[in-house]
Amino acid sequence: MSDPQITLTLAVASLAGLAMLIVAALNGWRGWLQLKSQELRLASEPAPTPSAGARIEIADLKERIRKLEAIAAGVDL
């Protein structure tokens, strides 16, 4: 292992591997920052209120689910 060419090759390969790891970590960090930025932007926007028609439809679906659960439980409505 005293051959300088082997030592130099190992050093260059190690440096290249370290550089690839650093680039991958930097890309991950930038992606995480972009995700958090989008989350903050979405959190600052007010949530849209559902329309009356949508609320009625949801209430109807809840009632139908309640009836189906009663039928499954054997309860006579």
BELMONOR-V872834 format. One record per helix or strand of 2 or more residues. SS is the DSSP state (H for helix, E for strand). FROM is the first residue (numbers start at 1). TO is the last residue. If there is no record, write none. Layout:
ss->[SS & SS]
from->[FROM & FROM]
to->[TO & TO]
//
This chain:
ss->[H & H]
from->[4 & 52]
to->[44 & 73]
//
